[in-house]
Amino acid sequence: MRLKKLAAAAAAVSFAFALSACGGSSASSDSANDNSQAADTNTEASGDQVVINFFHRWPNDPKNTMFKNLIAKYEEENPNVKINMDCILNDQYKEKIRMIVGTDEVPDIFSSWSGSFAKEMIDSGNVLDLTSVFEDDPEWADTIADVSKGPFTFDGKLMAVPWSQDGKAFFYNKRIFEENGLEVPKTWDEFINVLDKLKAAGYETPITEGLKDQWAILHYLGTMNQRMVDPEVLAADYDPATGEFTDPAYVDVLEKWQQLTSYMGEVATAIDHETARNTYFATEESPIMYLQFAEINIMKDAVNFDYGFFNFPAFSEGKGDPNALTGAPEGFMISNKAKNRDECIKFLKWLVSVDGGAVALTTEAGDLTSVKGAITAENALPAQIEALETIDSASQMAPWFDNACDASIYTVFGQGASAIASGDETPEQVMTAVQAAASELRAKQ
């Protein structure tokens, strides 16, 4: 315990000097010295100046520049406010925010994934309940997509402001479907029938994926578990204290996974997701690929054909919600230790609004905003608008697998599914390993 406290303290000290990680605001220099001075002013603001520490996970462009410009604009409109921005990339961000969220050095505003990651932040006891913020300003609150609020609601309390939203769907080549008389499949059997017809038409790889990326495999497995397994059983199994994974539905999922990967070609296990997208889907060699809506902007210059989306097909024997959409919003939390809560709330409401950063998030950074009405036919790609409509029509958002359960579980699942795809393990063998991992996890609780 003492080692953990020392580590947390060290991380807190590290955070205080980390503002050189990415440019802070219009008033700050990119040099480490100027950023260090900015950190000092956060402790003792002079006069009526309000200082806000803002921490997120997007140090690369276009988002880094987007945030810099937004902050500069806000500071110009609010000259009494200075925003110190710090940002580091995903895995480092996860490690760092986990270390400091339970300390006195927790940032005033910080980005958060939804699901289990958000709950971990909340369990620190340092996250501000934002329910009243939404209730007190219904005009603003109503602009935030309801489907994005749910994943940040815990025990009836809204604990974050949703910022972006994403979903996962099968993208398909409309021309190839039309030429082969194919309709969008709604069930698994219809889906397999489509793949068989495409293969018969000469498409050796009717569906492509880069199985070298574990996260890509997990996106499949998370969706398939959600579709197949009874929701109460799934919730109990994803809970570290009660997970057993003995329901035979999990074996059914892995058998269907085995069936699906047989259509992905011989090189699927040797390539990554990006290679599969650019080499097979974008060149029209593979008519179908399971993609995130965030990839629409990435593909805009590489894909020169019309494509559409369809949700993961329903399993006839499945007990889950067939109309759920795998994906999740990301958002921003406010520390309950923030000295200037009202100013933090004001800035965050501005950032997540049409007049603030909502439009730029989609038009400049390519992500889908959670703010309704922010993107239109005039400022967004047609596919982005269709993607938002797909998200809005979903019955609920099913979290990414690696946001839904402990890493010791999804890692074994992902490694096992990779071994199934390469023919090295059976579904039964994989589930035996998952059950063993679940037993070890329960023992630690």
Salt bridges, closest charged atoms under 4 A:
ASP104 OD1 - LYS337 NZ 3.38
GLU120 OE2 - ARG98 NE 3.09
ASP123 OD2 - LYS119 NZ 2.99
ASP137 OD2 - LYS349 NZ 2.71
ASP146 OD1 - LYS149 NZ 3.41
GLU179 OE1 - ARG175 NH1 2.86
GLU209 OE2 - HIS273 ND1 2.71
GLU284 OE1 - ARG175 NH2 2.89
GLU295 OE1 - HIS273 NE2 2.79
GLU295 OE1 - ARG277 NH1 2.78
GLU317 OE2 - LYS256 NZ 2.79
GLU330 OE2 - ARG57 NH2 2.55
ASP367 OD2 - LYS63 NZ 2.33
